[in-house]
Amino acid sequence: MTLRKDALRDQRAKMLAAAPDWRASDARVNPRVAIGSIIAMWVIYFLITTGLAMLTGVAEPLSAVWRRAIVVVAGILCTFVLYQLLQRAQPQSFGARLAAALGAAVPLVIVYASVNLLVFYYWFPVAEATRIITEMQAKFPGSWETILILDSSIRWYFFFAVWAALYVAFGYANEMRAVERRANHFRLEAKNAQLRALHYQVNPHFLFNTLNSLSTLVLKGSKSEAETMIMNLSSFLRSSLAVDPEQLVSLDEEIALQRLYLDIEQTRFPDRLQVQVDMPDELKHACVPVLILQPIIENAIKYGVAPSKGTIAVRLTASAEYGLLVLRIENDIDPKAPVPASGTGLGLGNVRERLLTRYGPAAGCEWGPSDDGGFVVSLWLPLAKVAC
């Protein structure tokens, strides 16, 4: 027990340690998109500022183009460094990510502002550079460079911050989409597990009743009937357990499976069970969940045929109504037979739950007394356009 607890604890620790990894992976933006947005942002800035300079008649506009190009290249490199920092730092909450992005932009803006100062005031000074430097030295002797860098940093910070905020927003949107995909996957897995559980409820219920009937035949000394029931049971179990509980089969195949079951019950009630099937040819290939009729027919045998003394008919009718496949299973009730104890509702509730789980409100199942004194179960489900 101690070893098992330790193993579970280690597994849980591994899962918790791995959680930030998948969160960070989900939050990352496609590198092509990120780098493309950086280049596009600075190219657009370069084109707009160059165009405005030409339109406003700024002195020597063409000679300033290559200076601006150097600054744009510096801006691309600084933004790329910011992208690398954001890619490696992925706090869990959106607010923390945004704060980290805005904070990481500060030193890179200062670097960019410094490059801008060097290009336009020292390395390749513009016409008004000397005048501006003289005025700044007069106002702020000894610290004019710092003032210029800070002033430029404040103006350019919002340029970097907007890109950083967009990057975080895109990353958060990616993570939300990934979470939604995982949630849909988990919902699908849960739905499939529920379908399997509902399907497997059928087999033990049916098997218990069949083995109980088989023991009765053995106690009565009905050797041939017992052998026939064993063979029929083997055929039914081989056919029913081989299918996937999530599988859809044609209505014709579903009725064939039920005939294997009815062969078992025919051995028990050779003179009392009468089966009638009314299925139009055009509905033979309609899709239905596998073994969806088995609990209904089993109830008809248990509560209609078993307690009776005379012949009891079990009728199965299929029809298409308003785009739905409607199946009705009706059995007679012998008024002279003792009233059987009421069931638990497991079988019919199982059928309804399977239909609702697979099809939602478009399908359903109802049951109750019929107009002629028998008992009828009606179920409906979407009539698939594609045949099974």
N, C-alpha and C positions, 0 to 999 in steps of 0.2 A: 504493500500500500504506500509506503514511504517513497519507494522508487517511482511508482506511478505518479504521485503528487509532484515529485521533483521533475519528472519528464513533462508533465502538464505545465508546470511553472516555467520551465525553460522554453517550451513552445510558445507560451503566451508572451514571454519576454522578447522572443524573436519576432513575433507578430507586431508587437508595439514598436520595436526598433525599426521594423520595415515600414511602418505607417508613414513617417515623414518622407521616405523615399518616393512612394507612389504619389503622395500629395505634391511633392516638388516636381516630379515628372509630369503630372497632369497640368501643373500651373505654368509650365514652360511654353513659350510661344515658338512656333516653327522658326528655326534660324533664318530661313529664306525670307519669311515675312518680316522678321525683326530687322535684319540687315537691309532689306529692301526699303522698309519704312524710314530707316535712318538716311539712306542715300537720297530717297525721294524728298524727304523733308528739307535737306540742305540744298539739293539741286533747285527745288522750287524757290527757296529763299534767295539763292544766287540769281536766278532768272528774274525774280520780282524786283530785287534791289538794283540789279543792272538796268532793267527796263525803266524803272523810275528815275534813275540817274540820267539816262539818256533823254527821257521826256522832259525833265525839269531843267536840262541844260547845265548840269554841273560841269565845272571846268575839268578838262582832261578825263572824260568818262571812260574812254577806251584804255588809257594807261592805268586806270584804277581797277580794271577787270582782273588782271592777273594778280594784283594784291588781294582782291576779294576772293579769288580762287584759292590762294594759299590759306586764307582764313577759313574758308569753307572746308578745305581738306582737314585743317586742324579741328574744326567742329565735328566732322565725321569721325575722326579718330577719338575725340573725347566722348562723343555719344556712344561709340562702339565700346569704349572702356566701361561706360555706365551700364551698357547692355550686359557685359560680362559680369559685372558686380551683381546686377539684379538677377542674373541667371543662377548665380551661386548662392545667393541669400534669398531663401523663400520661407519667411515666417508663416505661421498657419493662418492667422486672421487677415482679412482684407485690409483693415486699418493699419496693422503692423507692417504689411507689405508696402502700403502707400507711404507710410512714414519713413521706412527704410529707403524707398526710392527717392523721395524728396530730399532726404538727408544726404544720400550718396551723390546727388547732383551738385551739392554745394562746392566741394573741392574741384570738381571738373569744370564748373563754370569759372572758377578763379583761374584755373590753368588756361582756359580758352580766352578769358579777358586779358591775361598776360601776353598770350601770343598775339592777340589783336593789337595791343599796345606796341609790341616790338615791331610788328609789320608796318603799321601805319605811322609810327612816330620815330622809330630808330632805324630799322633796316631800309625801308623804302618810304620815307616820309612824304606825305601829301603836301599840297601847296600851303594849307593853313596850319600845318603841324608846328612850325616855329612860333607862330602867333599864339596858338593855344598853350604851348609849353611855357612861353614867357608869362602869359596871364596866370597860369596855374602856379608857377614858381613865385610869383608876386603874392598871390593869395595864401599859398600853403608851402612856404619854404621848407625844404627837407622832406616833405611827405606828399608832394604833388603826384608822384607815380602811384602811390598807394591809393590816393583819392580817386584817380582815374580808373584804376583797376576795380575798386569797389563800386564806383558808379556804373561801369560797364557790366560788372558781375550782376548787379541788381537788375539791370535791363535784360540781360541775357538769361538770367535764372529761369524766368517763366518759359522761355523757349525750351530749355532742357526739361523743366518740370512737366510741361505738357506732354512731351514724348514719354517721359518716365511714367506718368499717370496712365497714359494710353496703354503702355506695355503691361502695367500691373492689371489694368482692366481686362485686356485681352487674355492674360494668363488666368485671371480669376474666372473669366467666362469659359475658358478651356477646362478648368477644373470642375466647374459646375456641370458642363456637358459630360465630362467623364463620370462624375458622381451619378448623374442621371442614367447614363448607360449602364453603370454597375447596378443601380437600383432596379432598372428594367430587367437586367439579367437575373438578379436575385428574385424579383417577382415572378419571372418565368420559371425559374427553378422551383420556387415554392408552389407555383400552380401545378407544375409537372409532378412534384412530390405528392401534392394533394390528390391529383388524379390517380396516381399509383396506389396511394393508401385507400382511396375509395374503391378502386378495382379489387384490391386484395381483400377487402372486407367481404366480397361476394364469395370467394372460394371457400373459406372456413365455414361460413354459414351453410352453403350448399352441401359441403362435404359432410358436415355433421348430420344433416337430415338423411343424406343418402346412405351413410354407414349405419345409421339407426334403422333404416328400412332394410338394409342388407342383413343386419343381425336378426331382424324379425323373420325374414325368409329362412335363414339358417335354423332358427329355433323351430320353425314350422316344418322343417324337413323338405322345403321346396328347393331341391338341389339344382334342378335345371334352371329355374327362375333366378336363383342366386348366381349361377355361372353366367347367365345372360346379363344380369345387372353388372357383374364385375367387368365383363367385356365392354359393355356400354360405358361404364364409368371410366375405364381405361381410355377409350376413344375420346370421350368428352374432355378428360383432364389433359390428354396429350394435345388436343386441339386448342383448348382454352388457355393453357399455361404457356403455349408456344407463342402466343400473340403478345405484342406490346400493349399495355393498358392505355397508352396514349394514342394508339393506332385507330384510324378510321377504316371501317370496312363497308362493303356494299350491303344494302339491306338483304339481298339474296344470301350473302355469306352469313350474315347475322342470324337469319332464320335457319340456315343449315346447321349452325352451331346449336341453336335451340332445339332442333329436331334430335340431335344427339342426346341432349338432356331429356327430352320427352320420351325417347326410347327407353331411358332408365325408368322413368315414371310409368311408362306403359307396361313394364314388367311388374311393377307393383299393383297397378290397377288395369289389368287387361280388359275388363268388361265395363269399367266405369269412366274411362278417359276417352274423350272424343275431341280431336283437334281439327279446327277449321282455319285456313289461311286464305285471306282475300288480298292479294297484292297485285296491282296492275303491272303489266310488263314494263311500262315506262318508268316505274319506280324501283325496279330491281337493282339498279346501279346507284341509287341514292346513298349518300354517305351517312353512316351512323357510328357512334362510339361502340367499340367492340364490347359484347356481352351486356349492352345496356338493357336488353329485354329479359335477361336471365332472372333477376330478382322478382320481376313482375309475374313471369310465368310460374316461378317457384311458389309465390304467394297464392296464385290461382289454384295450384295443385294442393297446397297445404290447407287452404281455407274453403276451397270449393269442392275438390274431388275427394280428398281424404276422409272427411266426415260423412259423405253422402252414401246412400245405399243404391242409388240408381245411376244411370248414365249422366255425366256432366260434360257439357261442351265448353271448350276453351277456344275462343275465337280471336284471331288477330287480323286486324283490318288496317291497311295503309292507304293514305290518300294525300293529295297535294291541295293545300288550301292557302290562298293569299301568299304564295311564295314560301310556305312552310311545309315540311314533311310532318304529317300528323299520324301517329300510331295509336291505335286503341286495342287494348287487350281486355276482353270481357269474359267472365265465367259465370255459369249458372250457379245457383245456390238451391240445394234441396231443402224445401221448407220442413220436411219431416226429419231431417238430420239434426243431431244435437248442435247447438251453437258452439263453435270452437272458441277457445280463450283468445282474447284480443292480443295481437302481436305487439312488438316493441316499436314497429314503424321503421326499423333499421333498413330493410330492403328498399321500400319506396322512398324513404328519405335519402338513401344512398343514390338512387336514380336521379332525384331532383338535384342533389348537390353536384353530381357529376355533370349534369347538363348546365347548371348555372356556372360552374367553374370553367367549363370549356367555352360556352357560348354567351354567358352573361344573361341579361334580361330578355334576349331574343329567344330563349328556350325555356321550357318549364315542364312541370308534371303535376297532374291533379288526379284524384281518385275519389270514389264514392259509389253509392248504390246506383244501379242502372234503372231505366224506366220499366223493364220487364221483371224486376225483382232480383236481378243478379248483382254483380259487382264489376265496375269498369274502371280501368286506369287509362288515362289519356296523356300522351306526352307529345311535345312538338319541338322542333328544332329547325334552323334554317335549311332550306333545300338547296344544296350545293349545286352550282352551275356545272362544275366539273365532276364527271362521274368517277367513282372510286374503282 
